[in-house]
Amino acid sequence: MTDTIDRLAGLTAHHPLHATRQERAKVAIATQACEDLLLGNRLAGQLSQAERLVLAAEQARVSGIAALEAEYRTRAHALGDAITPALRQILDTAGTTTGHARLDAMLHFVRTLALNPAQSDQAALLAMPAAGLSVDDTVLLAQLIGFVAYQARLLAGVQAMAALGSVAAQAATAVETAPFVHPANLPAPGEPLRRNGFTSETLDWKAWLPVLNPATATAAQQQVLEVSHPKAKTMDFYLLLGRQPEVLLERSQAFNAIMYAPGGLSRAEREVAATAVSRSNRCVYCASVHAQRFEQLAKRNDVMAQLFDDPDTAGTNARERAIIQASLVLTRTPAQLGTAHIQALRDAGLSDLEVLDMLHSAALFGWANRLMLNLGVEIWPQASAG
């Protein structure tokens, strides 16, 4: 199977990191399947493969991931006459507008979400249908942007791991630690933690675009809703993403493979990475979900309170601090993630598989946050809204 991440990171079948990636083969397969679907020629609609490749190349460019930009540029040029003069202008003169309202609206959307997802709002989203893009293709564009954000960050992480090289696995050294004492200034785990505009309580989410009616959805849409989430037929998030059922299905495969795979990084520490990214991107909804899951798994909320207050100084121990710092760099400036960040994770006691799990989780929430932030808005419980 062709694997873009392996190829662009220079991983051959004999490279130790390739073997580590194969320990998470389900993630690698799901990642490639998402790419093949989103950037291949299978999907029908107004948003052509040529447009998707050019927009992906532009997103990789502004994100600073040169290898991915070059990959999608090359694929776009290979389409020949399918690359219109306006698309060629984007490829040849980065940063300019084309004078075509629909394409320029999509370019603005891509660039905003690539760098500052929290700046996206309802008006930015509704500019897509206003410029002539169907609701279904607007959802497809949002998924494309989310995926490229994830892929770019995963590639940056794998490249940094490859540059550092592998080391022989070492047995973990037991460290005596004092019994955990819950900080007196924090609510007990399970009670709402509300700090600095973030919370661990359960929020709702409202889409800004028309969602599917489960009663009139197609058979393919019904099937995907059935397998996506137990409450998918009553949740706006899934009812909106269900407009692109194949994409939702592949994304769900990737999400589950990353967050729930056995072994490697603990489930709780994956939630630390997810919450750090969500806090940095100011995705209140995702931060609430994953702070709550961390509390359920770890039976404490101290590091979540620290993340809500100041992610740059958060972490109750060396492992958490290393995970959070690497997650923040990957979120804000993925091209700047380097060997020093990977070494810091190793120095904190993470194995290469645990490092890869951390990279997967942090990169994944570059995708999840962009969907939540640009397709709708969180709804607070009425008692907490004020």
Long-range contacts (C-beta under 8 A, 24 or more apart in sequence): 1-29, 1-32, 2-32, 3-28, 3-32, 4-32, 4-35, 4-71, 4-151, 5-31, 5-32, 5-151, 5-154, 5-155, 5-158, 8-67, 8-68, 8-71, 8-155, 8-159, 9-155, 9-158, 9-159, 9-162, 10-162, 11-158, 11-162, 15-162, 16-165, 16-166, 16-352, 17-158, 17-161, 17-162, 17-166, 17-352, 20-166, 20-352, 20-353, 20-356, 21-158, 21-356, 23-264, 23-353, 23-356, 24-257, 24-261, 24-264, 24-353, 24-356, 24-357, 24-360, 26-253, 26-257, 26-261, 27-254, 27-257, 27-258, 27-261, 27-360, 30-250, 30-253, 30-254, 30-257, 31-150, 31-151, 31-154, 31-254, 33-250, 33-253, 33-254, 34-147, 34-247, 34-250, 34-251, 34-254, 35-147, 35-151, 37-246, 37-247, 37-250, 38-140, 38-143, 38-144, 38-147, 38-247, 39-72, 39-75, 39-144, 42-246, 43-140, 43-244, 43-246, 43-247, 45-134, 45-136, 45-137, 45-140, 46-132, 46-133, 46-134, 46-137, 47-133, 47-137, 47-140, 47-141, 47-144, 48-82, 49-79, 49-82, 50-76, 50-79, 50-82, 50-83, 50-84, 50-87, 51-87, 51-103, 51-106, 52-144, 53-79, 54-83, 54-87, 54-90, 54-91, 55-106, 55-107, 55-110, 55-141, 55-144, 55-145, 56-144, 56-148, 57-91, 58-90, 58-94, 58-107, 58-110, 58-111, 59-110, 59-111, 59-113, 59-114, 59-145, 59-148, 59-149, 59-152, 60-148, 60-152, 61-94, 62-110, 62-111, 62-114, 62-115, 63-114, 63-115, 63-148, 63-149, 63-152, 63-334, 63-335, 64-333, 64-334, 64-335, 64-336, 65-152, 65-155, 65-156, 65-334, 65-335, 66-335, 67-155, 67-159, 68-148, 68-151, 68-152, 68-155, 101-131, 101-132, 102-131, 102-132, 102-133, 104-131, 105-130, 105-131, 105-133, 106-131, 106-133, 106-141, 109-141, 109-145, 109-374, 110-141, 110-145, 113-145, 113-149, 113-370, 113-373, 113-374, 114-145, 114-148, 114-149, 117-281, 117-283, 117-369, 117-370, 117-373, 117-374, 118-281, 118-282, 118-283, 118-373, 120-370, 120-373, 120-374, 122-208, 122-377, 124-374, 125-208, 125-209, 125-374, 125-375, 126-208, 129-209, 135-209, 135-210, 135-243, 136-243, 136-244, 138-209, 139-209, 139-240, 139-241, 139-243, 139-244, 139-375, 140-244, 140-247, 142-370, 142-371, 142-374, 142-375, 143-241, 143-244, 143-247, 143-248, 143-251, 143-371, 145-370, 145-374, 146-366, 146-367, 146-368, 146-370, 146-371, 147-251, 147-367, 149-363, 149-366, 149-367, 149-370, 150-254, 150-363, 150-364, 150-366, 150-367, 151-363, 152-334, 152-366, 153-330, 153-331, 153-334, 153-337, 153-359, 153-362, 153-363, 153-366, 154-359, 154-360, 154-363, 156-330, 156-334, 156-335, 156-337, 157-330, 157-337, 157-342, 157-356, 157-359, 157-362, 157-363, 158-356, 158-359, 160-337, 160-338, 160-339, 160-341, 160-342, 161-342, 161-352, 161-355, 161-356, 161-359, 163-338, 163-339, 164-339, 164-342, 164-343, 166-352, 167-346, 167-352, 169-351, 169-352, 172-349, 173-349, 180-300, 182-300, 182-302, 183-302, 183-305, 186-301, 186-302, 186-305, 187-301, 189-295, 189-298, 189-299, 189-300, 189-301, 190-295, 190-296, 192-384, 193-291, 193-295, 193-301, 193-304, 193-305, 193-308, 194-384, 195-305, 195-308, 195-309, 196-308, 196-309, 197-284, 198-279, 198-284, 198-287, 198-288, 198-291, 198-307, 198-308, 199-284, 199-287, 199-288, 199-291, 199-380, 199-384, 200-288, 200-291, 200-292, 200-295, 200-301, 200-304, 201-288, 201-292, 201-381, 201-384, 202-288, 202-292, 202-381, 203-284, 203-285, 203-288, 203-289, 203-378, 203-379, 203-380, 203-381, 204-378, 204-379, 205-235, 205-236, 205-237, 205-285, 205-372, 205-376, 205-377, 205-378, 205-379, 206-236, 206-376, 206-377, 206-379, 207-236, 207-237, 207-239, 207-240, 207-375, 207-376, 208-375, 208-376, 208-377, 209-240, 209-375, 209-376, 211-236, 211-239, 211-240, 211-242, 212-239, 212-240, 212-242, 212-243, 214-239, 217-242, 218-245, 220-245, 220-246, 221-245, 224-248, 224-249, 227-252, 228-252, 236-376, 237-371, 237-372, 237-375, 237-376, 240-375, 240-376, 241-371, 251-367, 254-364, 255-364, 255-368, 258-357, 258-360, 258-361, 258-364, 259-361, 259-364, 261-357, 263-353, 264-351, 264-353, 264-354, 264-356, 264-357, 265-350, 265-353, 265-354, 265-357, 265-358, 265-361, 266-297, 267-293, 267-297, 268-294, 268-297, 268-298, 269-319, 269-320, 269-323, 269-354, 269-358, 270-357, 270-358, 270-361, 271-297, 271-361, 272-303, 272-307, 272-320, 272-323, 272-324, 272-327, 273-323, 273-324, 273-327, 273-358, 273-361, 273-362, 273-365, 274-361, 274-362, 274-364, 274-365, 274-368, 275-304, 275-307, 276-307, 276-311, 276-314, 276-323, 276-324, 276-327, 276-328, 276-331, 276-362, 277-327, 277-328, 277-330, 277-331, 277-362, 277-365, 277-366, 277-369, 278-365, 278-368, 278-369, 279-307, 279-308, 279-311, 280-311, 280-327, 280-328, 280-331, 280-332, 281-331, 281-365, 281-366, 281-369, 281-370, 281-373, 282-373, 283-365, 283-368, 283-369, 283-372, 283-373, 284-378, 285-372, 285-378, 286-365, 286-368, 286-369, 286-372, 288-378, 290-365, 318-347, 318-348, 318-349, 319-348, 319-349, 319-350, 321-348, 322-347, 322-348, 322-350, 323-348, 323-350, 323-358, 326-358, 326-359, 326-362, 327-358, 327-361, 327-362, 330-359, 330-362, 330-363, 330-366, 331-362, 331-365, 331-366
